[in-house]
Amino acid sequence: MLALLRFLLLFPAVILICVLGSLYSFIRFRNPSNVGVVSRWFGRLYPLFGLKVEHRFNAKNGLKPAIYIGNHQNNYDMVTISYMVRPRTVSVGKKSLMWIPFFGLLYWASGNIFIDRGNRSKAHSTMNKVAERIQQDNISIWMFPEGTRSRGRGLLPFKTGAFHAAIAAGVPIVPVVCTSTLNVRLNRWNNGKVICEELEPIDVSQYSRETVRELAEHCHAVMQKRIDELNAEIAEHLTKK
């Protein structure tokens, strides 16, 4: 019954955000700050899932161009890590998102970048264009380097597209991590606490196309370590209650 009630509240809320977000984005057509505004609208829906979410931003990062990378767990990312999207930041997503009713129009109109993952040459070309857009438009990019939802399998290996783009554009990588949402249940009133945290920027100037895999593995290790620490922090908080 609780799960049904949540669905009945969530479904119209998501549709409303998509419709209003699309109208807002058409008024400021493909403005790079649209994505951050709408992402925070979605990010405020977390109470409907019985969650408490703490957002920890790093003041040192400011608003300079960067490539933000986050861990991609499941559909709950929409109300957790989505809130962490900074102004003048657009995301890179698969072309199939365009065909999701309501959301696809919003994703396009708000200024995000589509990538054809089924075509390696086109995907590589898109990453080159991403680097050019960062430099020309003074924007940041948000990507999920795992390439798919992990769905409880832990932090999956990273694809290298985001790291190639960072090296080509000469901008840092900013990891953003979110604690586990594996145990969220729609039929449970209290689903506990989630922490989303923006980490220190990682300089890419010492890396090249030949060592891009090393950069990806380094970022993976940094994120995995912090995810483990934050999960332990939440577990310790629960034991003290």
N, C-alpha and C positions, 0 to 999 in steps of 0.2 A: 504493500500500500504506500509506504514512504517513497519507494523508488518511482512509483507511478506519479505521486504528487510532485516529486522533483522534476520528472519529465514534463509534466503539464505546466510547470513554472518556467522551466529552462527553454523549452522549444520556442514559445512565443518571444522570450527574451532574446534568444539568438537571432531569430528572424527580424525582430525589431532593430537590433544592432546592425545587422546586414543591410537593411533597407535605409536606415538613417545614415549609416556609414557610407553607403553608396552615394546618397544624395550629397552628403558632406564632401565626399571625394570628387564628385563631378563639379561642385562649386569651386574647389581648389584642385582641378584636374591633375592627377598624378603628382601632386606636391609631395616631396619626400618625407614630410612630417605627418602626412595622413596616416601612415601605417602605425606610428607610435600612438597617435591619438586613439584610433580604433582598437588597437591592441589593449590599451588600458581600459577601454570599455568592457572588452571581454574579460580582462583580468579582474574586474570587480564582481564577477559572478561567482567567485569561489564560495561565498557562504551558502549558496544553493546546494553545494555538494557536502556540506557539513565540515568544511575545511577552515583552518586558520592559516593564512599565508603571510610570512614575513619576507619583505623585499629589502635586500641589502645592496645598495648601490655604492660604487667606489668613486668618491669625489675626485680622485686623482685622474680619472679617465677623461673628465670633461666632455666636450662635444666634438673633439677632433675626429676626422675620418678614421675608421677602423673597420675590421671585419670581426663581428661578434659571432661566436660559435656557442651553441647550447646543446645540452643533452636532450634527446628526443625520446620520451618514454611512451606516451599514449595520448588519447584524446583529452586527458585532463590538462595537458600542456596549455590548452586554450585559456584556462582560468588560473594558471600558475605562472609559468615562465614567460608567457606572452606579455605580462605587465612590465617586463624588464626591457622592452624595446625602447631605445632612446630616440629623441627627436632627430629628424633628418636621417633616418635609417629605414631602408627597404629590405625586403627579404628576397631570397631566390627559392622558387618552388617549382615543382613538376608541372608540366603543361596540363595534365589531367585535372588539376584544381580548377581550371577555368570552367569546367562543366558541372561543378557542384552547384545545385540551385541556390540562388541568393548569394552564397559565399563567393562563387567564382567571379561574379560581376564586381563585388566589393574588392576582391583581391587584385583584379586588373585595374579598376579605376583608382585605387589608392596608390598605385605606382610601383607595385612589386615587379620582379623580373621572372619570366618563365624560362625553364630549361627543359630541353628534350633529352631525358636520360636514356632513351632508347637509341639515340644516335650519338656515338662517342665524339665524332668530329664536330657536330653541332654543339654538344655540351662543352667541348674544349673552346670553341669559338665564343660561346656565351661567357665563359670565364674571362676571356680576353676583353670582351665588351664590359664586363663587370669592373675590371681594373680601370678601363678608360672612363667609365661613369664616375667612379670614385674620385678620380683626379679632376675631371672636367666639371662635375656638379658639386664637388665638396660634400659628398654624402658618405654614409656608412652602410655596410651590408650585414644582414643577419642570415646565418645559415646553420643548418643542422648537419654536421659533417658525417654523422652515421649513415645518412641517406634514407633511413627508414625508422619507424618506431621500434624501440628495443623490447617493449612488452615484457618486462621482467627479466630479460636476459643479461642485464647489466649494461655497462657502457660498451657498445659495439665498436669494432675497428672503424677508423675514420677513412673516408674517401679523401682524395687530395685536392679536389677542386677549389675549396675555400683557401687553401694554403698557397696554391699556384697564384690565385688572384691577389692575395696579400703581398706575395713577393713581387709580382708584376707592378702592383700599385705603390709599393713601398710604404704600406701602412701596417700598424701592429695588429696582432690577433688579441681579442679580448674574450676570454672564456667566461661563460655564464652557466652556472650549475644550479640544478634543482634537486632537492632530496627526493627520495622514493615516494611515488604515489601508487605503488603496486597494490597496497592493501586498502585502497579507497573502495568503499562499498556503498552503492546508492541506497540500500535498505538499512543503513546504519546512521543514527543521528549525528554522532561525533566521529569524524574521520581523522581527527588529530591535526597536527601542525606540519606545514611544509615550509622549508626555507629556500628562497631563491637568492643567489649571491653572484655579484659581478666581481670577477677576480682582477688581479693586476694585469696590465697589458703585457704581451709577450713580443719583444723586438724580433723582427724577421730579417734584419739587415745582414746577419751572418749566414743566411741561408740562400740557396740558389735553386734553380729548377732541378739540378742534379741531386740536391739534398732535401727536397721537399718532403720526402717520406720521413726523414728524421724530424723535421719540424712537426709533422702530423703526430708522430709518436710521442714527441715531447709534450705537445698540448694535451694529448690523450692522458698521459701520465699525471700531468698537473691537475686535470679535471677529475680523474679517478680518485686521486689522493684527497682532494677537497670534498668530493661527494661522500667518501667514506667518513671523513671527519664530521661533516654536517649530519649524516645519518646517525653517527655515534652520539652527537650532541643532543639530537632529538630523543634517542633511546635513553640517555642519561636523565634527561628532563622528565621522561615518563616514570622512571624508577623512583624519582624523588617525590612524586605526587602522593 
